[in-house]
Amino acid sequence: MTDRGNDLDLGDYMKVKSVRRCLMTVIVVAHCLGAASAASKESSVSTPQQVFDGMRQSFQAQKAKGVHARYQWDLSGPQGGEWWIDVNDRTFKMGKGKIDNPNVTFVAKDKDWVAVSNGQMGGTWAYLTGRLKIRGDQGLARKLGEIFP
């Protein structure tokens, strides 16, 4: 802040802009996860694998036109593990394990990822409290919510 009251200097403005962009990413990803949960046709999924199964069912090929992105999930906990999705121009592959050179990596505990997916924990809250970390290309992270609504 400058000494002119409520005016922001460039550094403060850039911080606010960065936080706003990250929050938007979290909101979109949380929306995606909620939809994936609904797509699994269960009232509440209980494992990360069920979340990914639901995402598989909700893929929108038209929204993935021209998209080339590699997503990685690193989930800790008893039902945790590593999952990946490789989106390549209207198609996708999904699997367990690691993918080379991910554009976006999501890091969370298994139970927190499932809670966000079920709508039991807000994605923004998870992000702000450090329960969900998003590393990499924020734009591609937001695109995930369009491709897997």
C-alpha angles and dihedrals in degrees: 000000000000125000089255094089117252098003116123122221118223094264093052091045091053091049091051091047091050093049090048091052092049092049091050089052091051092049092051093046091047089051090051092051093049090052091047089054091052091047090059087068091230124117089229130005116216106193136050089240090060089052091054092045088055091049090053089058095050100052114139108203095190091057089053094057108134093000119133109178139145118208125193129192121198108189122179127201137067094306094032129113140130125298131174141192123200113197115195118175104308095338135081142191123203132192151142122271132036130324121210117252101356117202091209131023124193116200123191145124114276094244092048092050090050091046091053090046092052093046090245090119124035115241092224091052091048091051096045093048093048095248090118122039123189116197126184135014108016092194092057090045089057091046089061089072091056095046094046104029 
